Protein backbone atom coordinates (compact mmCIF):
# COMPACT_ATOMS: atom_id res chain seq x y z
CA UNK A 1 0.00 0.00 0.00
CA UNK A 2 2.81 2.42 0.84
CA UNK A 3 4.52 1.75 -2.48
CA UNK A 4 1.27 2.46 -4.35
CA UNK A 5 0.81 5.69 -2.39
CA UNK A 6 4.39 6.70 -3.19
CA UNK A 7 3.84 6.04 -6.89
CA UNK A 8 0.68 8.16 -6.87
CA UNK A 9 2.53 10.97 -5.12
CA UNK A 10 5.40 10.79 -7.61
CA UNK A 11 2.98 10.83 -10.53
CA UNK A 12 1.13 13.79 -9.05
CA UNK A 13 4.38 15.69 -8.51
CA UNK A 14 5.54 14.97 -12.05
CA UNK A 15 2.18 16.12 -13.46
CA UNK A 16 2.50 19.33 -11.46
CA UNK A 17 5.98 19.92 -12.91
CA UNK A 18 4.67 19.38 -16.44
CA UNK A 19 1.80 21.78 -15.81
CA UNK A 20 4.07 24.53 -14.44
CA UNK A 21 6.54 24.07 -17.32
CA UNK A 22 3.73 24.30 -19.86
CA UNK A 23 2.38 27.46 -18.23
CA UNK A 24 5.86 29.01 -18.23
CA UNK A 25 6.36 28.34 -21.94
CA UNK A 26 2.84 29.41 -22.95
CA UNK A 27 3.23 32.73 -21.15
CA UNK A 28 6.62 33.22 -22.76
CA UNK A 29 5.21 32.58 -26.25
CA UNK A 30 2.23 34.88 -25.67
CA UNK A 31 4.51 37.65 -24.43
CA UNK A 32 6.80 37.40 -27.46
CA UNK A 33 3.87 37.60 -29.86
CA UNK A 34 2.25 40.48 -27.96
CA UNK A 35 5.49 42.47 -27.82
CA UNK A 36 6.05 41.89 -31.55
CA UNK A 37 2.58 43.22 -32.32
CA UNK A 38 3.16 46.30 -30.16
CA UNK A 39 6.51 46.95 -31.87
CA UNK A 40 4.82 46.59 -35.26
CA UNK A 41 2.08 49.06 -34.31
CA UNK A 42 4.64 51.58 -33.02
CA UNK A 43 6.63 51.16 -36.25
CA UNK A 44 3.57 51.72 -38.43
CA UNK A 45 2.50 54.76 -36.41
CA UNK A 46 6.02 56.21 -36.52
CA UNK A 47 6.27 55.83 -40.32
CA UNK A 48 3.17 57.97 -40.94
CA UNK A 49 3.82 61.35 -42.48
CA UNK A 50 2.63 63.05 -39.28
CA UNK A 51 3.27 60.62 -36.43
CA UNK A 52 1.22 61.10 -33.29
CA UNK A 53 3.99 61.25 -30.71
CA UNK A 54 1.72 61.12 -27.62
CA UNK A 55 0.11 57.89 -28.88
CA UNK A 56 3.50 56.37 -29.69
CA UNK A 57 4.91 57.37 -26.30
CA UNK A 58 1.84 55.93 -24.54
CA UNK A 59 2.24 52.62 -26.36
CA UNK A 60 5.95 52.51 -25.50
CA UNK A 61 5.26 53.21 -21.81
CA UNK A 62 2.53 50.55 -21.73
CA UNK A 63 4.89 48.06 -23.38
CA UNK A 64 7.59 48.79 -20.79
CA UNK A 65 5.09 48.36 -17.93
CA UNK A 66 3.86 45.11 -19.48
CA UNK A 67 7.45 43.89 -19.82
CA UNK A 68 8.19 44.60 -16.16
CA UNK A 69 5.03 42.83 -15.00
CA UNK A 70 5.73 39.90 -17.30
CA UNK A 71 9.31 39.69 -16.02
CA UNK A 72 8.09 39.48 -12.44
CA UNK A 73 5.47 36.82 -13.26
CA UNK A 74 7.96 34.71 -15.22
CA UNK A 75 10.61 35.00 -12.49
CA UNK A 76 8.06 33.82 -9.91
CA UNK A 77 6.95 30.97 -12.17
CA UNK A 78 10.56 29.92 -12.77
CA UNK A 79 11.20 29.90 -9.01
CA UNK A 80 8.18 27.64 -8.46
CA UNK A 81 9.33 25.34 -11.25
CA UNK A 82 12.87 25.16 -9.83
CA UNK A 83 11.47 24.29 -6.38
CA UNK A 84 9.35 21.51 -7.87
CA UNK A 85 12.29 20.10 -9.82
CA UNK A 86 14.50 20.16 -6.73
CA UNK A 87 11.81 18.36 -4.74
CA UNK A 88 11.33 15.76 -7.45
CA UNK A 89 15.08 15.15 -7.63
CA UNK A 90 14.98 14.28 -3.92
CA UNK A 91 11.84 12.15 -3.99
CA UNK A 92 11.89 10.44 -7.40
CA UNK A 93 14.89 8.23 -8.05
CA UNK A 94 13.87 7.54 -11.67
CA UNK A 95 13.68 11.26 -12.42
CA UNK A 96 17.04 11.86 -10.73
CA UNK A 97 18.63 9.10 -12.85
CA UNK A 98 17.28 10.61 -16.08
CA UNK A 99 18.53 14.10 -15.16
CA UNK A 100 21.96 12.77 -14.22
CA UNK A 101 22.22 10.74 -17.45
CA UNK A 102 21.22 13.72 -19.57
CA UNK A 103 23.79 15.97 -17.88
CA UNK A 104 26.61 13.60 -18.88
CA UNK A 105 26.03 14.25 -22.61
MOPAC internal coordinates of N, CA, C and O (Angstrom, degrees):
PM7 1SCF
backbone

  N    0.0000 0     0.00 0     0.00 0    0    0    0
  C    1.4533 1     0.00 0     0.00 0    1    0    0
  C    1.5238 1   110.56 1     0.00 0    2    1    0
  O    1.2310 1   119.95 1   138.90 1    3    2    1
  N    1.3138 1   117.71 1   -41.10 1    3    2    1
  C    1.4574 1   121.53 1  -179.08 1    5    3    2
  C    1.5253 1   111.14 1   -64.99 1    6    5    3
  O    1.2310 1   120.93 1   141.61 1    7    6    5
  N    1.3287 1   115.84 1   -38.39 1    7    6    5
  C    1.4640 1   120.39 1   178.99 1    9    7    6
  C    1.5267 1   110.60 1   -65.28 1   10    9    7
  O    1.2310 1   120.74 1   139.86 1   11   10    9
  N    1.3353 1   116.19 1   -40.14 1   11   10    9
  C    1.4672 1   120.23 1   178.60 1   13   11   10
  C    1.5284 1   110.42 1   -66.13 1   14   13   11
  O    1.2310 1   120.44 1   139.84 1   15   14   13
  N    1.3228 1   116.77 1   -40.16 1   15   14   13
  C    1.4693 1   121.07 1   177.52 1   17   15   14
  C    1.5232 1   110.37 1   -63.89 1   18   17   15
  O    1.2310 1   120.32 1   139.38 1   19   18   17
  N    1.3175 1   117.00 1   -40.62 1   19   18   17
  C    1.4641 1   121.67 1   179.04 1   21   19   18
  C    1.5186 1   111.08 1   -64.43 1   22   21   19
  O    1.2310 1   120.46 1   139.25 1   23   22   21
  N    1.3262 1   116.72 1   -40.75 1   23   22   21
  C    1.4597 1   120.82 1   178.10 1   25   23   22
  C    1.5294 1   111.06 1   -64.57 1   26   25   23
  O    1.2310 1   120.18 1   139.64 1   27   26   25
  N    1.3232 1   117.26 1   -40.36 1   27   26   25
  C    1.4579 1   120.49 1   178.23 1   29   27   26
  C    1.5212 1   110.93 1   -65.37 1   30   29   27
  O    1.2310 1   120.61 1   140.01 1   31   30   29
  N    1.3381 1   116.44 1   -39.99 1   31   30   29
  C    1.4571 1   120.34 1   177.61 1   33   31   30
  C    1.5189 1   110.98 1   -64.64 1   34   33   31
  O    1.2310 1   120.16 1   136.68 1   35   34   33
  N    1.3216 1   117.29 1   -43.32 1   35   34   33
  C    1.4646 1   121.22 1   179.27 1   37   35   34
  C    1.5206 1   110.74 1   -62.72 1   38   37   35
  O    1.2310 1   120.88 1   136.96 1   39   38   37
  N    1.3328 1   115.93 1   -43.04 1   39   38   37
  C    1.4648 1   119.82 1   179.10 1   41   39   38
  C    1.5257 1   110.65 1   -63.32 1   42   41   39
  O    1.2310 1   120.83 1   137.30 1   43   42   41
  N    1.3329 1   116.02 1   -42.70 1   43   42   41
  C    1.4594 1   120.65 1   179.14 1   45   43   42
  C    1.5272 1   110.89 1   -62.83 1   46   45   43
  O    1.2310 1   119.94 1   136.89 1   47   46   45
  N    1.3129 1   117.72 1   -43.11 1   47   46   45
  C    1.4549 1   122.04 1   178.31 1   49   47   46
  C    1.5282 1   110.93 1   -62.67 1   50   49   47
  O    1.2310 1   120.71 1   135.99 1   51   50   49
  N    1.3216 1   116.24 1   -44.01 1   51   50   49
  C    1.4617 1   119.95 1  -179.89 1   53   51   50
  C    1.5270 1   110.82 1   -65.13 1   54   53   51
  O    1.2310 1   119.97 1   140.12 1   55   54   53
  N    1.3302 1   117.66 1   -39.88 1   55   54   53
  C    1.4631 1   121.05 1   176.61 1   57   55   54
  C    1.5252 1   110.91 1   -62.34 1   58   57   55
  O    1.2310 1   120.64 1   141.86 1   59   58   57
  N    1.3243 1   116.37 1   -38.14 1   59   58   57
  C    1.4591 1   120.26 1   178.69 1   61   59   58
  C    1.5335 1   110.28 1   -65.42 1   62   61   59
  O    1.2310 1   120.30 1   138.71 1   63   62   61
  N    1.3227 1   117.03 1   -41.29 1   63   62   61
  C    1.4677 1   120.92 1   177.26 1   65   63   62
  C    1.5258 1   110.12 1   -61.30 1   66   65   63
  O    1.2310 1   120.23 1   134.53 1   67   66   65
  N    1.3206 1   117.17 1   -45.47 1   67   66   65
  C    1.4664 1   120.32 1   179.19 1   69   67   66
  C    1.5224 1   111.50 1   -61.49 1   70   69   67
  O    1.2310 1   120.67 1   139.75 1   71   70   69
  N    1.3211 1   116.32 1   -40.25 1   71   70   69
  C    1.4659 1   120.32 1   179.14 1   73   71   70
  C    1.5279 1   110.56 1   -63.83 1   74   73   71
  O    1.2310 1   119.91 1   131.83 1   75   74   73
  N    1.3120 1   117.77 1   -48.17 1   75   74   73
  C    1.4672 1   121.41 1  -178.77 1   77   75   74
  C    1.5302 1   110.96 1   -63.76 1   78   77   75
  O    1.2310 1   120.17 1   141.01 1   79   78   77
  N    1.3270 1   117.28 1   -38.99 1   79   78   77
  C    1.4651 1   120.97 1   178.69 1   81   79   78
  C    1.5303 1   110.50 1   -65.96 1   82   81   79
  O    1.2310 1   120.52 1   139.05 1   83   82   81
  N    1.3175 1   116.61 1   -40.95 1   83   82   81
  C    1.4606 1   120.56 1   177.66 1   85   83   82
  C    1.5242 1   111.05 1   -63.37 1   86   85   83
  O    1.2310 1   120.46 1   135.89 1   87   86   85
  N    1.3248 1   116.72 1   -44.11 1   87   86   85
  C    1.4644 1   120.72 1   178.80 1   89   87   86
  C    1.5305 1   110.84 1   -62.01 1   90   89   87
  O    1.2310 1   120.42 1   138.30 1   91   90   89
  N    1.3179 1   116.80 1   -41.70 1   91   90   89
  C    1.4642 1   121.41 1   179.09 1   93   91   90
  C    1.5240 1   110.43 1   -59.00 1   94   93   91
  O    1.2310 1   120.63 1   131.30 1   95   94   93
  N    1.3253 1   116.40 1   -48.70 1   95   94   93
  C    1.4629 1   120.63 1  -177.50 1   97   95   94
  C    1.5274 1   112.66 1   -70.54 1   98   97   95
  O    1.2310 1   119.91 1   143.45 1   99   98   97
  N    1.3390 1   117.78 1   -36.55 1   99   98   97
  C    1.4609 1   119.65 1   178.29 1  101   99   98
  C    1.5267 1   111.22 1   -65.97 1  102  101   99
  O    1.2310 1   120.43 1   139.07 1  103  102  101
  N    1.3287 1   116.79 1   -40.93 1  103  102  101
  C    1.4650 1   119.50 1   177.13 1  105  103  102
  C    1.5199 1   110.77 1   -64.93 1  106  105  103
  O    1.2310 1   120.33 1   140.81 1  107  106  105
  N    1.3078 1   116.97 1   -39.19 1  107  106  105
  C    1.4590 1   120.84 1   179.14 1  109  107  106
  C    1.5313 1   110.35 1   -62.84 1  110  109  107
  O    1.2310 1   119.99 1   133.99 1  111  110  109
  N    1.3147 1   117.62 1   -46.01 1  111  110  109
  C    1.4618 1   121.32 1   179.42 1  113  111  110
  C    1.5280 1   111.29 1   -63.50 1  114  113  111
  O    1.2310 1   120.16 1   136.05 1  115  114  113
  N    1.3288 1   117.30 1   -43.95 1  115  114  113
  C    1.4609 1   120.57 1   178.86 1  117  115  114
  C    1.5231 1   110.61 1   -60.92 1  118  117  115
  O    1.2310 1   120.36 1   136.61 1  119  118  117
  N    1.3242 1   116.91 1   -43.39 1  119  118  117
  C    1.4568 1   120.59 1  -179.53 1  121  119  118
  C    1.5237 1   110.88 1   -62.16 1  122  121  119
  O    1.2310 1   120.02 1   135.40 1  123  122  121
  N    1.3164 1   117.56 1   -44.60 1  123  122  121
  C    1.4696 1   120.22 1  -179.24 1  125  123  122
  C    1.5258 1   111.39 1   -61.67 1  126  125  123
  O    1.2310 1   120.40 1   138.32 1  127  126  125
  N    1.3180 1   116.84 1   -41.68 1  127  126  125
  C    1.4640 1   120.04 1   178.79 1  129  127  126
  C    1.5292 1   110.46 1   -66.72 1  130  129  127
  O    1.2310 1   120.47 1   134.97 1  131  130  129
  N    1.3312 1   116.71 1   -45.03 1  131  130  129
  C    1.4581 1   120.98 1  -178.64 1  133  131  130
  C    1.5218 1   111.19 1   -62.39 1  134  133  131
  O    1.2310 1   120.20 1   135.25 1  135  134  133
  N    1.3198 1   117.22 1   -44.75 1  135  134  133
  C    1.4661 1   120.75 1   178.76 1  137  135  134
  C    1.5263 1   110.95 1   -63.86 1  138  137  135
  O    1.2310 1   119.99 1   141.81 1  139  138  137
  N    1.3242 1   117.62 1   -38.19 1  139  138  137
  C    1.4687 1   120.62 1   177.71 1  141  139  138
  C    1.5244 1   111.20 1   -62.92 1  142  141  139
  O    1.2310 1   120.69 1   139.02 1  143  142  141
  N    1.3253 1   116.29 1   -40.98 1  143  142  141
  C    1.4649 1   120.30 1   178.66 1  145  143  142
  C    1.5266 1   110.14 1   -64.70 1  146  145  143
  O    1.2310 1   120.37 1   135.59 1  147  146  145
  N    1.3278 1   116.89 1   -44.41 1  147  146  145
  C    1.4718 1   119.79 1   178.64 1  149  147  146
  C    1.5281 1   110.54 1   -61.30 1  150  149  147
  O    1.2310 1   120.00 1   136.65 1  151  150  149
  N    1.3279 1   117.61 1   -43.35 1  151  150  149
  C    1.4702 1   120.28 1   178.76 1  153  151  150
  C    1.5240 1   110.66 1   -62.65 1  154  153  151
  O    1.2310 1   120.28 1   140.86 1  155  154  153
  N    1.3265 1   117.08 1   -39.14 1  155  154  153
  C    1.4579 1   120.66 1   177.76 1  157  155  154
  C    1.5203 1   111.96 1   -63.84 1  158  157  155
  O    1.2310 1   120.60 1   137.27 1  159  158  157
  N    1.3358 1   116.46 1   -42.73 1  159  158  157
  C    1.4668 1   120.39 1   178.93 1  161  159  158
  C    1.5282 1   110.46 1   -63.72 1  162  161  159
  O    1.2310 1   120.32 1   135.30 1  163  162  161
  N    1.3293 1   117.00 1   -44.70 1  163  162  161
  C    1.4656 1   120.41 1   178.50 1  165  163  162
  C    1.5250 1   110.01 1   -61.36 1  166  165  163
  O    1.2310 1   120.01 1   138.70 1  167  166  165
  N    1.3282 1   117.58 1   -41.30 1  167  166  165
  C    1.4629 1   121.25 1   178.36 1  169  167  166
  C    1.5099 1   112.42 1   -62.54 1  170  169  167
  O    1.2310 1   120.43 1   136.47 1  171  170  169
  N    1.3290 1   116.79 1   -43.53 1  171  170  169
  C    1.4704 1   120.79 1   179.25 1  173  171  170
  C    1.5261 1   110.34 1   -65.45 1  174  173  171
  O    1.2310 1   120.56 1   136.02 1  175  174  173
  N    1.3309 1   116.53 1   -43.98 1  175  174  173
  C    1.4671 1   119.55 1   179.65 1  177  175  174
  C    1.5276 1   111.30 1   -65.07 1  178  177  175
  O    1.2310 1   120.04 1   143.77 1  179  178  177
  N    1.3155 1   117.52 1   -36.23 1  179  178  177
  C    1.4647 1   120.99 1  -178.57 1  181  179  178
  C    1.5215 1   111.92 1   -71.58 1  182  181  179
  O    1.2310 1   119.90 1   151.32 1  183  182  181
  N    1.3272 1   117.79 1   -28.68 1  183  182  181
  C    1.4653 1   121.88 1  -177.76 1  185  183  182
  C    1.5287 1   112.65 1   -79.97 1  186  185  183
  O    1.2310 1   119.93 1   169.47 1  187  186  185
  N    1.3195 1   117.73 1   -10.53 1  187  186  185
  C    1.4758 1   119.71 1   178.29 1  189  187  186
  C    1.5224 1   109.35 1   -61.79 1  190  189  187
  O    1.2310 1   121.25 1   -23.50 1  191  190  189
  N    1.3253 1   115.21 1   156.50 1  191  190  189
  C    1.4628 1   118.78 1  -178.10 1  193  191  190
  C    1.5299 1   111.53 1   -64.20 1  194  193  191
  O    1.2310 1   120.06 1   146.86 1  195  194  193
  N    1.3170 1   117.50 1   -33.14 1  195  194  193
  C    1.4671 1   120.92 1   175.11 1  197  195  194
  C    1.5325 1   108.08 1  -127.26 1  198  197  195
  O    1.2310 1   120.94 1   -94.76 1  199  198  197
  N    1.3318 1   115.81 1    85.24 1  199  198  197
  C    1.4713 1   118.48 1  -177.28 1  201  199  198
  C    1.5269 1   111.79 1   -66.53 1  202  201  199
  O    1.2310 1   121.16 1   -39.10 1  203  202  201
  N    1.3028 1   115.39 1   140.90 1  203  202  201
  C    1.4617 1   121.68 1   177.84 1  205  203  202
  C    1.5252 1   107.94 1   -87.67 1  206  205  203
  O    1.2310 1   120.71 1   -85.62 1  207  206  205
  N    1.3195 1   116.25 1    94.38 1  207  206  205
  C    1.4611 1   120.95 1  -175.32 1  209  207  206
  C    1.5262 1   113.66 1   -61.03 1  210  209  207
  O    1.2310 1   118.24 1   141.00 1  211  210  209
  N    1.3337 1   120.96 1   -39.00 1  211  210  209
  C    1.4725 1   118.45 1   177.85 1  213  211  210
  C    1.5368 1   113.02 1   -61.78 1  214  213  211
  O    1.2310 1   120.36 1   141.92 1  215  214  213
  N    1.3269 1   116.92 1   -38.08 1  215  214  213
  C    1.4710 1   120.41 1   178.41 1  217  215  214
  C    1.5174 1   109.89 1   -67.37 1  218  217  215
  O    1.2310 1   120.19 1   136.55 1  219  218  217
  N    1.3124 1   117.25 1   -43.45 1  219  218  217
  C    1.4646 1   121.11 1   179.42 1  221  219  218
  C    1.5247 1   110.24 1   -62.94 1  222  221  219
  O    1.2310 1   120.63 1   134.13 1  223  222  221
  N    1.3286 1   116.41 1   -45.87 1  223  222  221
  C    1.4700 1   119.76 1   179.46 1  225  223  222
  C    1.5295 1   111.25 1   -62.19 1  226  225  223
  O    1.2310 1   120.40 1   139.86 1  227  226  225
  N    1.3260 1   116.83 1   -40.14 1  227  226  225
  C    1.4691 1   120.70 1   178.64 1  229  227  226
  C    1.5237 1   110.59 1   -62.29 1  230  229  227
  O    1.2310 1   120.30 1   135.08 1  231  230  229
  N    1.3299 1   117.02 1   -44.92 1  231  230  229
  C    1.4634 1   120.20 1   177.86 1  233  231  230
  C    1.5315 1   111.49 1   -61.85 1  234  233  231
  O    1.2310 1   120.30 1   139.02 1  235  234  233
  N    1.3175 1   117.03 1   -40.98 1  235  234  233
  C    1.4602 1   120.88 1   179.70 1  237  235  234
  C    1.5264 1   110.60 1   -64.31 1  238  237  235
  O    1.2310 1   120.40 1   135.88 1  239  238  237
  N    1.3364 1   116.83 1   -44.12 1  239  238  237
  C    1.4728 1   120.20 1   178.90 1  241  239  238
  C    1.5229 1   110.36 1   -63.82 1  242  241  239
  O    1.2310 1   120.00 1   136.62 1  243  242  241
  N    1.3284 1   117.60 1   -43.38 1  243  242  241
  C    1.4630 1   120.46 1   177.66 1  245  243  242
  C    1.5287 1   111.55 1   -62.08 1  246  245  243
  O    1.2310 1   120.38 1   140.89 1  247  246  245
  N    1.3164 1   116.89 1   -39.11 1  247  246  245
  C    1.4662 1   120.28 1   178.19 1  249  247  246
  C    1.5279 1   110.75 1   -65.13 1  250  249  247
  O    1.2310 1   120.15 1   140.03 1  251  250  249
  N    1.3261 1   117.32 1   -39.97 1  251  250  249
  C    1.4704 1   120.14 1   178.61 1  253  251  250
  C    1.5258 1   110.47 1   -65.53 1  254  253  251
  O    1.2310 1   120.29 1   137.01 1  255  254  253
  N    1.3430 1   117.06 1   -42.99 1  255  254  253
  C    1.4613 1   120.48 1   178.00 1  257  255  254
  C    1.5258 1   110.45 1   -62.32 1  258  257  255
  O    1.2310 1   120.45 1   135.62 1  259  258  257
  N    1.3350 1   116.74 1   -44.38 1  259  258  257
  C    1.4582 1   120.95 1   177.59 1  261  259  258
  C    1.5273 1   110.97 1   -59.96 1  262  261  259
  O    1.2310 1   120.14 1   138.76 1  263  262  261
  N    1.3151 1   117.34 1   -41.24 1  263  262  261
  C    1.4568 1   121.68 1   179.75 1  265  263  262
  C    1.5236 1   111.27 1   -63.26 1  266  265  263
  O    1.2310 1   120.29 1   138.29 1  267  266  265
  N    1.3211 1   117.05 1   -41.71 1  267  266  265
  C    1.4618 1   120.21 1   178.88 1  269  267  266
  C    1.5330 1   111.67 1   -66.19 1  270  269  267
  O    1.2310 1   120.57 1   137.19 1  271  270  269
  N    1.3213 1   116.52 1   -42.81 1  271  270  269
  C    1.4662 1   119.89 1   177.58 1  273  271  270
  C    1.5208 1   110.34 1   -64.02 1  274  273  271
  O    1.2310 1   120.59 1   134.85 1  275  274  273
  N    1.3284 1   116.47 1   -45.15 1  275  274  273
  C    1.4572 1   120.68 1   179.26 1  277  275  274
  C    1.5265 1   110.66 1   -61.26 1  278  277  275
  O    1.2310 1   120.23 1   138.98 1  279  278  277
  N    1.3260 1   117.17 1   -41.02 1  279  278  277
  C    1.4596 1   120.22 1   179.00 1  281  279  278
  C    1.5152 1   111.74 1   -60.66 1  282  281  279
  O    1.2310 1   120.33 1   137.87 1  283  282  281
  N    1.3290 1   116.97 1   -42.13 1  283  282  281
  C    1.4580 1   120.74 1   177.85 1  285  283  282
  C    1.5321 1   111.23 1   -63.97 1  286  285  283
  O    1.2310 1   120.54 1   133.61 1  287  286  285
  N    1.3347 1   116.57 1   -46.39 1  287  286  285
  C    1.4698 1   120.72 1  -178.80 1  289  287  286
  C    1.5233 1   110.47 1   -62.53 1  290  289  287
  O    1.2310 1   119.95 1   136.50 1  291  290  289
  N    1.3236 1   117.69 1   -43.50 1  291  290  289
  C    1.4610 1   120.62 1  -179.48 1  293  291  290
  C    1.5296 1   111.37 1   -68.19 1  294  293  291
  O    1.2310 1   120.03 1   142.83 1  295  294  293
  N    1.3278 1   117.55 1   -37.17 1  295  294  293
  C    1.4703 1   119.78 1   178.07 1  297  295  294
  C    1.5259 1   110.08 1   -64.57 1  298  297  295
  O    1.2310 1   120.53 1   138.71 1  299  298  297
  N    1.3354 1   116.60 1   -41.29 1  299  298  297
  C    1.4616 1   120.08 1   177.75 1  301  299  298
  C    1.5248 1   111.01 1   -65.01 1  302  301  299
  O    1.2310 1   120.48 1   137.76 1  303  302  301
  N    1.3201 1   116.68 1   -42.24 1  303  302  301
  C    1.4657 1   121.11 1   179.51 1  305  303  302
  C    1.5282 1   110.69 1   -64.52 1  306  305  303
  O    1.2310 1   120.28 1   139.97 1  307  306  305
  N    1.3134 1   117.06 1   -40.03 1  307  306  305
  C    1.4695 1   121.07 1   178.59 1  309  307  306
  C    1.5179 1   110.62 1   -65.06 1  310  309  307
  O    1.2310 1   120.00 1   141.22 1  311  310  309
  N    1.3436 1   117.60 1   -38.78 1  311  310  309
  C    1.4507 1   121.03 1   178.19 1  313  311  310
  C    1.5255 1   110.63 1   -63.07 1  314  313  311
  O    1.2310 1   120.35 1   136.52 1  315  314  313
  N    1.3357 1   116.94 1   -43.48 1  315  314  313
  C    1.4665 1   121.10 1   177.65 1  317  315  314
  C    1.5227 1   110.04 1   -61.69 1  318  317  315
  O    1.2310 1   120.42 1   135.38 1  319  318  317
  N    1.3131 1   116.81 1   -44.62 1  319  318  317
  C    1.4567 1   121.15 1  -179.99 1  321  319  318
  C    1.5255 1   111.30 1   -62.98 1  322  321  319
  O    1.2310 1   120.12 1   137.90 1  323  322  321
  N    1.3199 1   117.37 1   -42.10 1  323  322  321
  C    1.4722 1   120.68 1   177.75 1  325  323  322
  C    1.5255 1   111.61 1   -63.50 1  326  325  323
  O    1.2310 1   120.29 1   140.88 1  327  326  325
  N    1.3345 1   117.05 1   -39.12 1  327  326  325
  C    1.4674 1   120.39 1   177.53 1  329  327  326
  C    1.5276 1   111.13 1   -64.06 1  330  329  327
  O    1.2310 1   120.62 1   138.54 1  331  330  329
  N    1.3343 1   116.41 1   -41.46 1  331  330  329
  C    1.4626 1   119.87 1   178.73 1  333  331  330
  C    1.5246 1   111.90 1   -65.76 1  334  333  331
  O    1.2310 1   120.68 1   140.07 1  335  334  333
  N    1.3180 1   116.30 1   -39.93 1  335  334  333
  C    1.4687 1   119.68 1   179.13 1  337  335  334
  C    1.5248 1   110.05 1   -66.23 1  338  337  335
  O    1.2310 1   120.26 1   137.47 1  339  338  337
  N    1.3232 1   117.11 1   -42.53 1  339  338  337
  C    1.4641 1   119.89 1   178.42 1  341  339  338
  C    1.5273 1   110.91 1   -61.86 1  342  341  339
  O    1.2310 1   120.67 1   138.66 1  343  342  341
  N    1.3271 1   116.33 1   -41.34 1  343  342  341
  C    1.4712 1   119.54 1   178.20 1  345  343  342
  C    1.5223 1   111.25 1   -65.17 1  346  345  343
  O    1.2310 1   120.38 1   138.84 1  347  346  345
  N    1.3149 1   116.88 1   -41.16 1  347  346  345
  C    1.4632 1   119.47 1  -179.37 1  349  347  346
  C    1.5261 1   111.37 1   -68.80 1  350  349  347
  O    1.2310 1   120.10 1   148.07 1  351  350  349
  N    1.3229 1   117.41 1   -31.93 1  351  350  349
  C    1.4638 1   119.49 1   176.60 1  353  351  350
  C    1.5279 1   110.91 1   -64.69 1  354  353  351
  O    1.2310 1   120.53 1   147.00 1  355  354  353
  N    1.3298 1   116.59 1   -33.00 1  355  354  353
  C    1.4676 1   120.24 1   177.49 1  357  355  354
  C    1.5157 1   112.27 1   -74.89 1  358  357  355
  O    1.2310 1   120.43 1   139.16 1  359  358  357
  N    1.3310 1   116.78 1   -40.84 1  359  358  357
  C    1.4602 1   121.10 1  -170.03 1  361  359  358
  C    1.5250 1   114.92 1   -93.76 1  362  361  359
  O    1.2310 1   119.88 1   155.54 1  363  362  361
  N    1.3324 1   117.84 1   -24.46 1  363  362  361
  C    1.4663 1   120.26 1  -174.44 1  365  363  362
  C    1.5263 1   109.78 1  -115.43 1  366  365  363
  O    1.2310 1   121.31 1   -73.84 1  367  366  365
  N    1.3193 1   115.10 1   106.16 1  367  366  365
  C    1.4644 1   119.34 1  -177.07 1  369  367  366
  C    1.5322 1   111.83 1   -67.50 1  370  369  367
  O    1.2310 1   119.79 1   145.16 1  371  370  369
  N    1.3284 1   118.01 1   -34.84 1  371  370  369
  C    1.4647 1   120.74 1   178.22 1  373  371  370
  C    1.5228 1   111.01 1   -63.10 1  374  373  371
  O    1.2310 1   120.75 1   135.69 1  375  374  373
  N    1.3328 1   116.17 1   -44.31 1  375  374  373
  C    1.4583 1   121.10 1   179.31 1  377  375  374
  C    1.5313 1   110.54 1   -63.86 1  378  377  375
  O    1.2310 1   120.52 1   137.32 1  379  378  377
  N    1.3129 1   116.62 1   -42.68 1  379  378  377
  C    1.4636 1   121.62 1   178.64 1  381  379  378
  C    1.5357 1   110.44 1   -60.29 1  382  381  379
  O    1.2310 1   120.39 1   137.87 1  383  382  381
  N    1.3332 1   116.86 1   -42.13 1  383  382  381
  C    1.4635 1   120.85 1   179.47 1  385  383  382
  C    1.5250 1   111.55 1   -63.37 1  386  385  383
  O    1.2310 1   120.43 1   138.90 1  387  386  385
  N    1.3245 1   116.78 1   -41.10 1  387  386  385
  C    1.4671 1   120.64 1   179.64 1  389  387  386
  C    1.5229 1   110.20 1   -65.30 1  390  389  387
  O    1.2310 1   120.17 1   135.87 1  391  390  389
  N    1.3328 1   117.28 1   -44.13 1  391  390  389
  C    1.4651 1   120.85 1  -179.64 1  393  391  390
  C    1.5252 1   110.14 1   -64.18 1  394  393  391
  O    1.2310 1   120.06 1   137.37 1  395  394  393
  N    1.3176 1   117.49 1   -42.63 1  395  394  393
  C    1.4610 1   120.18 1   179.43 1  397  395  394
  C    1.5269 1   111.70 1   -65.55 1  398  397  395
  O    1.2310 1   120.06 1   139.97 1  399  398  397
  N    1.3302 1   117.49 1   -40.03 1  399  398  397
  C    1.4682 1   120.76 1   177.79 1  401  399  398
  C    1.5119 1   111.42 1   -65.51 1  402  401  399
  O    1.2310 1   119.87 1   141.57 1  403  402  401
  N    1.3194 1   117.86 1   -38.43 1  403  402  401
  C    1.4585 1   120.15 1  -178.06 1  405  403  402
  C    1.5281 1   111.13 1   -73.98 1  406  405  403
  O    1.2310 1   119.86 1   155.38 1  407  406  405
  N    1.3247 1   117.87 1   -24.62 1  407  406  405
  C    1.4684 1   119.45 1   179.36 1  409  407  406
  C    1.5273 1   111.72 1   -78.75 1  410  409  407
  O    1.2310 1   119.82 1   165.20 1  411  410  409
  N    1.3172 1   117.94 1   -14.80 1  411  410  409
  C    1.4647 1   120.96 1   178.35 1  413  411  410
  C    1.5168 1   112.36 1   -77.16 1  414  413  411
  O    1.2310 1   120.22 1   157.56 1  415  414  413
  N    1.3252 1   117.18 1   -22.44 1  415  414  413
  C    1.4879 1   120.71 1  -177.98 1  417  415  414
  C    1.4815 1   112.79 1   -71.05 1  418  417  415
  O    1.2310 1   120.10 1   180.00 1  419  418  417

